[in-house]
């Protein structure tokens, strides 16, 4: 049974929902109002993020005491590697990142926090923080992919990274619930920490998008 995990996630997600709309870049892409160069920047920054998160997930899997947590993080790591491979097509289609300060600190705060948690966070609480934000990230990616096709003329290969994270992953959900429930049952999961991790994940996620919104809000989209 994973009723406790579901209840904890529902409580945290209800707290996070009011800030989901604070993402200023996705609406610009959805309406074709972001400069086309933003996609080169996204590809550049996400390349660093996926490489870092791949290592962080492996570290969390190695540190986790419970097999459900080990399996959860072990499932996430290959997805980062697969996503990084998908970025090749976006790099080719979008061209060179025009940014002058690379990498952007606002974009790399998220993987830096993930790396910190890989060393310091209780794995079940970290799993809670990650999964509590996963559905919203999927919606962002779905809207970005739709905007890329409708307003910027990108093909399926260039959109594959966003399609990947927009897709439903029921096996990941089930494993996340098992990992979280195991943490609850063993009393290793501190719910205050789980709330904190989820809130900070959301804040750093928004920082990524809004850093790019500030840089690419104006300009021709094509």
Secondary structure as UniProt FT lines:
FT   HELIX           3..17
FT   TURN            18..19
FT   HELIX           20..22
FT   HELIX           25..30
FT   TURN            31..32
FT   TURN            36..37
FT   HELIX           38..63
FT   HELIX           67..94
FT   HELIX           105..120
FT   HELIX           123..151
FT   HELIX           156..166
FT   HELIX           170..185
FT   TURN            186..187
FT   HELIX           191..216
//
